[in-house]
Amino acid sequence: MATVPNYEVLDLRHFSAASLRALLDIEKPWKVLYRTKDYLLAPTMPYERVGDVPNVVFPSSMIHFAETNKLRLYYGSADTCVSMAEADLNEVIDFIKTHSF
């Protein structure tokens, strides 16, 4: 089993912030199994690109719905609004594994 922590990356070249993910060993959480090289979440929509702090998305919480195996991610957009993204957990894990360093 693995855990899925969230961390943010600030890209000063494009003045944007985006979200990456990693899979950690459940028994040894300091051991990184996979870490994405590509963003799972990046500012693309107008409400994510225009606001008090433009071109920024910052995840704040995630809920896993076991009955549907869906993840629901709540995140801030451009320091102006709260947004929500939903994905299948298996697809997220596959993405992390296939887009890792």
C-alpha positions in Angstrom: 0.0 0.0 0.0 1.1 3.6 -0.5 0.0 7.0 0.6 -0.5 10.0 -1.8 0.8 13.2 -0.3 0.3 16.5 -2.1 2.9 19.2 -2.6 3.0 22.4 -4.6 5.6 23.6 -7.0 6.2 27.2 -7.8 7.4 27.7 -11.4 9.1 31.1 -11.5 9.8 30.8 -15.3 6.0 31.0 -16.0 4.9 32.7 -12.7 2.5 29.9 -11.9 2.0 27.3 -9.2 0.9 23.7 -9.8 0.4 20.5 -8.0 2.5 17.4 -8.1 2.0 14.0 -6.4 4.1 11.3 -4.9 3.4 7.7 -3.7 5.0 6.9 -0.4 5.6 3.5 1.2 2.8 2.9 3.7 5.1 1.2 6.2 8.0 3.7 5.6 6.4 7.0 4.7 9.8 8.7 4.3 10.5 6.3 1.4 9.3 7.8 -1.9 8.1 5.1 -4.3 7.1 7.4 -7.2 7.1 11.1 -7.8 5.5 12.8 -10.8 7.6 14.9 -13.2 4.4 16.2 -14.8 1.7 18.3 -13.1 -1.6 16.6 -12.0 -3.2 20.0 -11.6 -2.1 23.3 -13.2 -3.8 26.6 -13.8 -5.5 26.5 -17.2 -9.1 27.8 -16.6 -9.8 31.6 -16.5 -10.8 31.4 -12.8 -7.4 29.8 -12.1 -5.4 32.2 -14.2 -7.0 35.5 -13.2 -7.4 36.7 -9.7 -5.7 38.2 -6.6 -2.7 35.9 -7.3 -2.9 34.9 -11.0 -1.8 31.5 -12.4 -2.0 29.7 -9.1 -3.7 26.5 -8.0 -3.1 25.2 -4.5 -4.7 22.0 -3.2 -6.0 22.1 0.3 -7.9 18.8 0.9 -8.7 15.5 -0.7 -11.5 13.0 0.0 -11.5 9.4 -1.1 -15.0 7.9 -1.7 -14.4 4.1 -1.3 -17.7 3.1 -2.8 -16.8 4.7 -6.2 -13.0 4.8 -5.8 -13.1 8.5 -6.7 -10.9 11.2 -5.3 -12.3 14.7 -4.8 -9.7 17.4 -4.6 -10.6 20.8 -3.2 -8.2 23.6 -4.2 -7.8 27.4 -4.3 -7.7 29.1 -7.6 -5.8 32.4 -8.1 -6.4 33.2 -4.4 -9.9 34.1 -5.5 -12.2 31.1 -5.3 -12.3 27.5 -4.1 -12.5 24.8 -6.8 -13.0 21.0 -7.0 -11.6 18.4 -9.2 -12.6 14.7 -9.3 -10.7 11.7 -10.6 -10.6 7.9 -10.3 -8.0 6.8 -7.7 -6.6 4.0 -10.0 -6.1 6.5 -12.8 -4.3 8.9 -10.5 -2.0 6.1 -9.3 -1.3 4.9 -12.9 -0.5 8.5 -13.9 1.9 8.9 -11.0 3.6 5.6 -11.8 3.9 6.3 -15.6 5.0 9.9 -15.2 7.6 9.5 -12.5 11.3 10.2 -12.5 
